[in-house]
Amino acid sequence: MGVLAKTATSAGCCCMSGRFMKEAVLYLRKRPTMARIFATVLTLVLCLAMADRAAPEVFATASESNVTLVGHDPLFNRGMNAALAIYDHYVYVGNRTDSSSICVGATGTPSGDNCPHPHPGVLIVDIVDPAHPKVVGEIGKPYAGNIGVTTRELRVWPGKKLLLVMDFRCSHLIHACQSGSDAQFPFDIAFFDLTDPQQPRFISRYVPTSQAGKQVKPHEMFLWVDPGDKNRALLYLSTPTISKDPSSPNLIVADISKASQSGRVVEIAEGNWNNLYPGTDQADYPLASRDTCGPYDCNLFVHSMSVSVDGTRAFLSMEAGQFLILNTAAVAKDTSPDKVLSLNDDLITSPLNRPIWGQTPADPHAVPDNCKKACANGHSAVKVPGRQLVLTTDEVYGTFTDPKFGCPWGWERLIDVSDQAHPKIVGEFKIPQDERSFCGGPYDDAATEQFTSYSSHNPTVLRDLAIVAWHSGGLQVTDISDAAHPVRAAGYFPEPLKTVATEDPALSRGASKIVMWSYPIIKDGLIYVVDVRNGLYIVRYAGPHAAELSSVKFLEGNSNLGDAAALERSSAP
């Protein structure tokens, strides 16, 4: 069966009479090959047969045809692929696991030691011909692909031919890594010179360290290059902690301007805002007892952040704390730092005025009850170019990692930030599996609940389009031109590989074998995105507002590089 029929069978689809028939006809007109005709007819038959089971619509055939595959590389069928970065005509792809041989069975905790994790380093892919990407190298030991350490986040500062690789200890439970401590498997940011892009040269490592002298583990990063000084770059690092101690940072900003010349990386700012949330002054925060979390369910911290093009605002994804806006104007203009700036008093959005979702009571002034299901898990927040909007995503895994997780997973929201002190949710977009009607239904079986995530993850955003890696929901493109009513513009669901060396213990052991994960990167009008399990995909979008995307030379959701400044200017009213 083709991918349409397989998707209909594994995830379910619904017959919506005239609408579905109309979209099927459109699809046949656009792709009139016999194989596609057969796949479409078979999908219709399957949907008719399944109608009495009340399964939700998984995708609209017309919108699915708005994305076409240009090129794909399975990356040695290794599985456990992570973030990507692009320099010139090369893609660099990190790894979620390590170089151990821990096995991932059909269920249960990873165990054993006879399942090698092949090519565990940072893979280098030549994309000079996007239709035929090809692995041409790998950054390996001792710089990458080590035991107990993931190379999960990557960025490139092209003006300095500088590759940044974030290393930190990965999990035995959800990444199939060797168990250990941060002392055994240390964290850092590694810098590589890309003068020879196929053979990056190691330069140095930077260990994030607070003003108090404590090494702090990073999780995500945003690269900001000063629009007024091409030789100055700041790296925003989330350093998640549930501590309410203001001296224990949830965010560090480091000046990496001299890293390409082996110069010292200098911390210039840090902040922690947990103590401003209602209830964090109580005796039961963060723990009510040794084994019981208090308010915010041990889940209040900066997960990730994005920064405005001019550097004066940071948009913080706060997990159970939802979303905040931070004034970073002092950071942007502080070109000769002689001390570390405290950002503790620089919030524009007080937690008492934050937008609320996934919390009871739904009141920013209230101390939240312990969440049982459908909890807030703010993952990413990216400014919409030229509009007073921020797009956020929530990431929710399956119950294998936490019984509160699973259906209805997480989705995207649009937040009006015209009043930055009082941002408000104006719209949201879900795929069918994120609807409560899917939960507990015939397609939400035990394996799906445990080992699958139909959750939004990483977004890259244009004025009218959001391109979001949506785990088992594939690559979703949303038309956000009407912020109050975002709708699907396209969905791409790749044909999964038959087998991979290492399945993702938390994300790919269910029925779905699609795990779209990375921040999509737009380069020369094409979308580059990594699937954890299935490798690198290069696709072309041809749906509503396609001209916005096709004209982009470079854009990614986790930096202000490429076309970001031009889009902010040209999209402004």
C-alpha positions, 0 to 999 in steps of 0.5 A: 500500500502507498503512504496514503493507505498506510496512514489511513489504516494506522491512524484512521480517517473520517468520511465527511461526505462531500468535503472528503470527495471534493478533496479526493477529486482535487488530489486526483486532478493534481497527481493523475498517476495510476499509483496515486489514483489507486492510493486515493481510491483505496483511502476512500474505501478504507474511510468508508469502511471505518466510518462507523468507528468515528475516527478523526480525519488525519489529513486533507488530501488536497492539503497533503498534495501541497507538499512534495518530496524533493530529496531524502537521505535515511542517514544510514538508517541509524534512527535517533537523529536530532537537530540540523544546521546548514552551511553553504551546501552542507547539512549537519545533523546531530544525534539524540543517543550516544555511541553505546550498544544499548538495545531498545525493545518493543516495550519496556526500559532500554537494556542489554548491550548488543545493539550498536548505535551506528554513526553516532556522531554529527553527520555531514550531508552534501545538498548541492543537489537537493534531490540527491542529498548524500552523507559525505562525512561525520564528526566523530570521537573525541568531539562527538558520538561519545558514550553517554552524551548527545549532540542534540542541538546545532547552529551555524554562524555562517559569517564566521564559518562557525558550527556550534554543537550542544553536548549534554548527558542523554537519558537511559530511559528515553534516549537509550544512552549509558546511565551516568552523571553530569560529572561522568558525561559533561555538558558544553558547547563545542565550536568547529571551524567550517573553512573545510565544510566536509572536515570541520576543525575543532576549536574549543569548548564552552561550559555555561557557568553562572555568575555565582560560579556554578556550571549549569546544564544547557538544553536549547539555544538561540543564536542572535547576530547583531544586525548593527555589527556582523562581528558580534553574536550572542548565544541565548541558552536555556538552563532549566531549573525548578529552583526559585533561587534568583542566583540559579539561572534559567537563562544565560546569555553568552557573547561568542563573538571571538569563538571563531578565533579561539577567543574566550566566550563571556557570559553577559546576562542571566535570569530566573523568574520562578519566584514570581509565580504564585505558589512558589513561596509555599512550603510545598514548592517545588516538592510537597514530599519526597516523591510528590511535586507541589505547584507546577508539577516540578515543571516550571522552567525556561525550556526554550526562547527566541529573540526579536531580530533587533535583540530587544525582546526574548520570548520565553517558553516556560513549560508549566509556566506557559509564556513570558516576554523579557526585555533584553534591550540592555543585553542587545546594546551592552557591547562592552560588558564588564559585568554580568547583567541580571535580568531578574527584574526585566520581565515585561509580562509578569507571571500574574498577567501571563496567558493561561492554558493547561492549568486549573484554575485558569487564572494567572493569579491562582496557585495551580492544582496538580495537573492530571492530564492535558497539562501546560508544556510550553516548548517553543515560542517564535515571533511572527515576522511583521505582526504582533503575534507569537506562535507557541508550541506545546510538546507532550510525549506518551505515557511511557515517560509520564502518566500525565502525558499521552492524548490529547498531546500538545498543539500550537497557539497564536498569542497577541503581543500588541500589549506585551504586558498582557499577552493573550491567546487569540487562536490555536491549531490542532491536528485530529489526534490532539482532539479529546474525541481521539483519546481512548478511541479505536486508534488510540491504543495502548502502544500509541498512548505509551510510545507515540506523540502527536505533538507539536514541536519545533516551528519556523514561522513566516508572516502567514505560514507556520511550518511545524515539525509535529512528531507523528503528526508529520510536518504541518504547514498552517495558514495563520493569516487569520490569527483567530482561525488558523487552518491547515495549509499542508501536511507531509507524512513520509514513508517510514523506513522499514527498520532502523538501528535504534528506535526512539524509546519514547517516540517511535515504538507505537504504530506510527513510525514518523517522528518529525522533530527539528526546527524546519529550515527554509533554504532557497525556497525549500524546507529542510527537516529531520525526522528522528527515525527516518532521516533528512527530508527536503520538501517543496511547499505549493499551497496558500501563500507559497510565494512567501516561502519560495522567495526565502533564501534562509530562515530558521526558527532558532536564530535571527539569521538570513532573511529574518530581518528583511521579513520583519521589515517587509511584513510590518504594516 
